[in-house]
Amino acid sequence: MLRVISSPRLPRRLVTGIVAALTSFLAAAAAMAPGAGAGSQASLRPDLVTLRLTQDDLVLESSGGKLFLRLSNRIGNKGRGPLEIYPSASSNNCDGDDNPANDRDVYQRVFQDSNADNVFERSQDLGSHEVLFGCEQYHPAHHHWHVLDFSRYKLVRARSGRTVARSTKIGFCIVDTDHRFAGLPGSPPGQYYPTGSGECDQESIDGLSVGWADSYAYWLPGQELNVSSLRHGRYCLVSTADPDNLLRETDNSNNTHRAKIGLHPAKRTVERLPGDCRKKP
């Protein structure tokens, strides 16, 4: 037989003390949360977008007995705040190769909207918080440092959506190169990133200003997919920025661009076709 035992009523003074202690604890936890140091200020986050490919961005090239589809890639920032990244002071072997001289952890600095106008102003919006998001490694072919796995490419069959080729993890030296969205509020008229001691070195602060984009041309190392075994047909070329969604952004749904292409391996030609890919691989 189940017996119900009534709980004794707690004294009002004890209840009041418990409530006060719990309130203090929750307030302290909120103050320790990322970005909470600026009170109720909103974060001015970036919004990365992979920009549209054109015919001039695509080349088929033979090398070492293999056939490669080479592509130029552009990643822009359409957000309210900049993407600002900086390396740690020393190596923590984030690339796993046990060489402390060639890697650094990478942090993202997210700015706070100090004057609550929803526009990034470098002289006004001084508050920020930092987030560890990735790894930076020295790239011998480019002679500077890259943020690892900043972009990924793949090729899929347009009809079936089956993946037929993938890139390795693509590293970027992230800097302002093209003023693509000059009309966005808070977009500086001139290049701001990189800052510090030099372009993408161990101590520079890199990133994308509001309204700016970074371009990687098809002739640079890493900008290719091996298509040696593929036959003539229609494909969808998929390029994704921040593929693991490690960066703090306002919108992750627009990081990917899908371009319909016609591949002609025997003729060594590639054609950018009109329209979008029907499937979303």
Secondary structure by P-SEA (a helix, b strand, c coil): cbbbbbbccccaaaaaaaaaaaaaaaaaaaaacccccccccccbbbbbbbcccccccbbbbbccccccccbbbbbbbcccccbbbbbcccccccccccccccbbbbbbbbbccccccccccccccccccccccbbbbbbccccbbbccccccccccccccccccccccbbbbcccccccccccccccccccccccccccccccbbbbbcccbbbbbccccccccccccccccbbbbbbbbcccccccccccccccbbbbbbbbbccccccccccccccccc
